[in-house]
Amino acid sequence: TIYLCIDNPSQILDFEIGFGPGVAQSISNLQQLEGFGEWDGDNMGFTSLDFTGLTSFNQLYNTGTGLQHINITGCVNLDDVDLNNNALTQASVDHVLITLDSGGLTGGYIDLSGGTNSAPSVAGSAAAASLLLKAWNVNVNP
């Protein structure tokens, strides 16, 4: 276990954790990082991440970790998301697509393909189609 104490976490702009492959599985209190713009946890082994309410957050890279569950509720500026080659459940795939679509941003990038990521449901597919109409580049498993 590693504990990282930061006096003023709102001053963090870019959070990169390791260069993998790693064995990290969970991380808590991410909401304390409000103010940062980019998360890069590629190849670190995270299975669940909760970024709820991080409004400054605009880039999310977490590929090849076996990620199953993610929450991006309230991440209103998120427009660059790469979660390929994971193990996202259909509920998580749908959550990401629907949340990004409802955010109203245009011209973004989302990759939920590869690995054992689930295909989106009908609702998730509708959100993906809506994102395409908003000039997003959308990649999902069939």
Secondary structure, DSSP 8 states (H G I E B T S, - for coil): ------S-GGG--EEE--SSS--------GGGGTT--EEE-TTS--SEEE-TT-TT--EEE--SS---EEE-TT-TT--EEE--SS---HHHHHHHHHHHHHHT--S-EEEE-STT-----HHHHHHHHHHHHTT-EEEE--
